[in-house]
Amino acid sequence: AVYDQAVQAGQFAGHVALDARDSNQFSVSVNIEAHGKVTFNLTYEQLLSRNLGVYTNTININPSQIVEDMSVTVDIEEPTAIKDLEVPELQISNEVVVNKPNSLAKIEEKSPTHKIVVWAPTPEEQKSPNATGLIGQFVVKYDVDRESNPQQILVDEGYFVHFFAPEDLPQLKKHIVFVLDYSGSMGGSKLEQLKEAMDKILSDLSPKDHFSIVVFQSYVEAWSPTAMYSSATEHLSRWDIEAKPEIIRNTTLDKRFVIEATPENIASARAYLGNYSDLGATNIMGGLRTGLELVSISSDLWSNESDPPQPVVVFLTDGEPNVEEYNTDA
């Protein structure tokens, strides 16, 4: 009511509201007198989760115009030394891109535990990616020194949190089942990104690891260096079979599809995925079922071992199923 009265009187007034309870979105309504100036100071709290070994602070930039005096300052203070501080280029889409350093970001080191990042693009620099102004995410990534102090306790207003982040844990043996969408909607840049990502992931596997590859589209296919499985026998004349006639054709799965992560097997898997080009419908159910069956096969294979590889299913798709069961509400 006070805000509405001020607006009707033509006075300065501001109102901040959440869209819904526990929402991450809020709206700001402001009434400004003619030729008036206003400064917004917004204070909020955000939890920075540590993911894949780094903390990531993401700031959305969308002024919808060229700003005469734009700057973003990220002031980082930690109880232990800050390390691996990175500021990649402004992310302007959801596509996976190779991170390049942001040449416009300046990093000032006040102390090992205190660093300041300043990003202040000029009007001309704002026009570089988009003539109407910047739209994207300004990202700051960093970690802290955990070797000298692997345990940290933070206390605030009678509450405390105890962090444990040991660096010397033994590496886990894994059986990773990759279930990959090669349907028609993955064509173009999405498929190229998938292939590039799989190149990197396969190269990073440990010699102690095992892996399986399941590709799904209209049908489902599983690969190994010595055998090929397909849920549709007419699709067994794949490029790999033509190139290697000695490969055995299968309509059932067995332990040959649980593959050791040797350099030779990894190179063959990368070649198989790199040359795969058949794009069809999206048989998500068949892909998941095949992946879980391979997990069951590996569990039986190592049932008598005291330290068996742990199963991990990596499932990647960009769309909705349209083969087999795809409407559970019907």
C-alpha positions in Angstrom: 0.0 0.0 0.0 2.8 2.4 0.9 4.5 1.7 -2.5 1.3 2.2 -4.4 0.7 5.5 -2.6 4.2 6.8 -3.4 3.8 5.8 -7.1 0.5 7.7 -7.3 2.2 10.7 -5.8 5.0 10.6 -8.3 7.6 10.0 -5.6 10.6 7.7 -5.4 9.5 4.2 -4.4 10.8 0.7 -4.6 9.4 -2.8 -4.0 11.1 -6.2 -4.0 9.0 -9.4 -4.1 9.7 -13.1 -4.5 7.7 -14.9 -7.2 7.0 -17.8 -4.8 8.2 -19.3 -1.6 11.7 -20.7 -1.8 12.0 -19.3 -5.3 15.3 -18.3 -6.8 13.5 -15.5 -8.8 12.5 -12.1 -7.5 11.2 -8.9 -9.1 12.1 -5.3 -8.4 9.5 -2.5 -9.1 10.8 1.0 -9.0 9.2 4.4 -9.6 11.7 7.2 -10.4 11.0 10.9 -10.7 11.8 12.5 -14.1 15.5 13.1 -14.5 16.1 11.3 -11.2 18.9 8.9 -10.4 18.8 5.8 -8.3 21.3 3.3 -7.0 20.4 -0.3 -6.3 22.1 -2.2 -3.5 21.0 -5.8 -3.4 22.3 -8.1 -0.7 21.7 -11.9 -0.7 23.3 -15.1 0.4 24.2 -18.0 -1.9 25.7 -21.4 -1.1 28.8 -22.2 -3.3 28.9 -26.0 -3.7 32.2 -27.7 -4.4 31.7 -29.7 -7.6 34.4 -31.6 -9.5 37.1 -30.1 -7.3 36.2 -26.4 -7.7 33.8 -23.7 -6.3 31.9 -21.9 -9.1 30.4 -18.4 -8.7 28.1 -17.6 -11.6 26.7 -14.1 -12.2 24.1 -13.6 -14.9 24.7 -10.6 -17.2 21.8 -9.3 -19.2 21.4 -5.5 -19.2 19.6 -5.5 -22.6 21.7 -2.5 -23.6 25.2 -1.0 -23.8 26.1 0.2 -20.4 28.4 3.3 -20.1 30.0 2.2 -16.9 29.8 -1.5 -16.3 31.9 -3.5 -13.8 31.6 -6.7 -11.8 33.8 -7.3 -8.8 34.1 -10.7 -7.1 35.9 -10.4 -3.7 37.0 -13.8 -2.5 38.1 -14.4 1.1 38.8 -17.9 2.5 40.3 -19.2 5.8 43.0 -21.1 3.8 45.0 -20.2 0.7 43.1 -19.8 -2.6 44.3 -21.8 -5.6 43.4 -22.6 -9.2 41.5 -19.3 -9.7 40.1 -19.2 -13.2 37.9 -16.7 -15.0 36.8 -18.1 -18.4 35.3 -16.1 -21.2 31.7 -14.9 -20.8 29.5 -17.9 -21.4 26.8 -16.9 -23.9 25.0 -20.2 -24.5 24.4 -23.6 -22.9 26.7 -25.4 -25.4 29.8 -27.0 -24.0 32.8 -25.0 -25.1 36.5 -25.1 -24.4 37.2 -22.6 -21.5 39.5 -19.7 -22.6 40.7 -17.2 -20.1 38.7 -14.0 -19.9 41.2 -11.4 -21.2 39.1 -8.5 -19.7 39.2 -9.9 -16.2 41.8 -8.5 -13.8 42.9 -10.5 -10.8 44.4 -8.7 -7.7 46.0 -10.8 -5.0 45.7 -9.1 -1.7 47.0 -12.1 0.2 47.1 -15.9 -0.4 43.6 -16.1 1.3 42.2 -12.9 -0.3 41.8 -12.3 -4.1 39.7 -9.8 -6.0 38.4 -10.3 -9.6 37.4 -7.2 -11.5 35.7 -7.3 -14.9 34.9 -4.0 -16.5 34.2 -4.1 -20.3 34.1 -0.8 -22.1 31.0 0.1 -24.3 33.0 -1.0 -27.4 34.0 -4.3 -25.8 30.4 -4.9 -24.9 29.4 -4.6 -28.5 31.9 -7.3 -29.6 29.8 -10.4 -29.0 26.4 -8.6 -29.5 25.7 -5.2 -30.9 22.8 -4.7 -28.5 24.8 -5.6 -25.4 26.1 -8.5 -23.4 24.0 -11.5 -22.6 25.6 -14.4 -20.7 27.2 -15.7 -17.5 30.3 -14.3 -15.8 31.9 -17.3 -14.1 34.6 -17.4 -11.4 36.1 -20.8 -10.4 38.5 -21.6 -7.7 39.5 -24.0 -5.0 41.3 -23.8 -1.6 44.4 -25.4 -0.2 43.3 -28.7 1.4 46.7 -30.4 1.8 48.0 -28.2 4.6 44.6 -28.1 6.3 42.2 -30.9 5.1 39.7 -30.1 7.8 37.9 -26.8 8.3 35.4 -25.6 10.8 33.3 -22.5 10.1 31.2 -21.0 13.0 28.4 -18.5 12.5 25.8 -17.3 15.1 26.0 -20.5 17.2 26.0 -22.9 14.2 29.0 -24.6 12.8 29.9 -26.8 9.7 32.8 -29.1 9.6 34.4 -29.7 6.1 36.4 -32.9 5.3 38.2 -33.0 1.9 41.0 -35.5 2.0 43.2 -35.6 -1.1 44.9 -39.0 -0.7 42.0 -41.4 -0.9 42.7 -44.5 -3.0 41.3 -44.4 -6.5 38.0 -46.4 -6.9 37.9 -49.2 -9.4 35.0 -48.6 -11.7 32.9 -50.3 -14.3 31.4 -47.4 -16.3 28.5 -48.1 -18.6 28.0 -45.3 -21.2 24.5 -45.2 -22.5 24.6 -42.7 -25.4 21.8 -41.1 -27.5 22.7 -41.2 -31.2 19.1 -40.3 -32.4 18.3 -37.8 -35.1 17.8 -34.9 -32.7 21.5 -35.3 -31.7 22.7 -34.4 -35.2 25.1 -31.6 -35.8 26.9 -29.8 -33.0 25.3 -31.9 -30.2 26.8 -35.1 -31.7 30.2 -33.5 -32.2 30.2 -32.4 -28.6 29.3 -35.9 -27.4 32.1 -37.4 -29.5 34.6 -34.8 -28.1 33.5 -35.5 -24.6 33.7 -39.2 -24.9 37.2 -38.9 -26.4 38.3 -37.1 -23.3 36.4 -39.3 -20.8 37.8 -42.5 -22.4 41.3 -41.2 -22.4 41.0 -40.4 -18.6 40.0 -44.0 -17.6 42.4 -45.8 -15.3 44.0 -49.1 -16.3 42.1 -50.6 -13.3 38.7 -49.6 -14.8 36.3 -51.4 -17.1 33.8 -49.8 -19.4 30.8 -50.7 -21.7 29.4 -48.7 -24.6 25.7 -48.7 -25.4 24.3 -46.6 -28.3 20.6 -46.1 -28.7 18.5 -44.7 -31.5 15.6 -46.6 -33.2 17.4 -49.7 -32.0 20.1 -50.4 -29.4 23.6 -51.4 -30.0 26.4 -52.5 -27.6 30.1 -52.6 -28.7 33.2 -54.5 -27.8 36.5 -55.1 -29.7 35.5 -58.7 -30.5 31.7 -58.6 -30.6 28.7 -56.5 -31.6 25.2 -56.6 -30.0 22.1 -55.2 -31.6 18.5 -55.3 -30.7 17.7 -55.4 -34.4 19.6 -58.0 -36.4 19.3 -56.1 -39.7 21.6 -53.4 -38.2 24.5 -55.7 -37.5 26.3 -54.8 -40.8 27.9 -51.8 -39.0 31.1 -50.2 -40.2 33.1 -52.0 -37.6 31.9 -55.4 -38.7 32.6 -54.6 -42.3 36.1 -53.4 -41.4 36.7 -56.4 -39.1 35.0 -59.5 -40.5 36.3 -61.5 -37.5 34.0 -59.7 -35.1 31.3 -62.0 -33.8 27.7 -60.8 -34.3 25.4 -61.2 -31.2 21.8 -60.8 -30.3 22.5 -61.4 -26.6 24.9 -59.8 -24.1 27.7 -61.4 -22.2 31.0 -60.6 -20.4 32.7 -59.7 -23.7 30.9 -56.4 -23.5 32.5 -55.6 -20.1 35.8 -54.2 -21.5 39.1 -53.6 -19.9 40.4 -50.0 -20.1 43.6 -50.9 -22.0 45.1 -48.3 -24.5 44.1 -50.6 -27.4 40.5 -51.0 -26.3 40.1 -47.3 -25.6 41.5 -46.5 -29.1 39.1 -48.9 -30.7 36.1 -47.5 -28.7 37.0 -43.9 -29.7 37.2 -45.0 -33.4 33.8 -46.7 -33.1 32.1 -43.7 -31.6 33.8 -41.3 -34.0 32.6 -43.2 -37.1 29.0 -43.9 -35.8 26.7 -41.9 -38.1 23.3 -43.8 -38.1 20.7 -41.5 -36.6 17.1 -42.6 -35.9 14.4 -42.4 -33.3 14.9 -42.3 -29.5 14.7 -45.7 -27.8 15.5 -44.6 -24.2 13.9 -47.6 -22.6 15.9 -50.0 -24.7 19.1 -48.1 -24.0 18.6 -48.0 -20.2 17.6 -51.7 -20.1 20.7 -52.7 -22.0 22.9 -50.6 -19.7 21.4 -52.1 -16.6 21.8 -55.6 -18.0 25.5 -55.0 -18.5 25.7 -53.8 -14.8 24.1 -57.1 -13.8 26.6 -59.1 -15.9 29.6 -57.3 -14.4 28.2 -57.9 -10.8 28.0 -61.6 -11.5 31.5 -61.5 -13.1 33.1 -60.2 -9.9 30.8 -61.7 -7.4 33.6 -63.5 -5.6 36.0 -60.6 -5.5 36.6 -58.7 -2.3 37.2 -55.4 -4.1 35.2 -55.5 -7.3 34.8 -52.5 -9.7 31.9 -50.3 -8.7 29.2 -49.8 -11.4 28.5 -46.3 -12.7 25.9 -45.6 -15.5 26.5 -42.5 -17.5 23.3 -41.8 -19.4 23.2 -39.0 -22.0 20.2 -37.9 -24.1 18.8 -34.6 -25.4 15.2 -35.5 -26.0 12.1 -37.5 -25.1 11.5 -41.2 -25.9 9.4 -42.2 -29.0 10.2 -45.9 -29.2 8.8 -48.6 -26.9 7.2 -47.3 -23.7 7.2 -43.5 -23.7 3.9 -42.4 -22.2 3.3 -43.8 -18.7 0.1 -41.7 -18.2 -1.7 -43.2 -21.3 
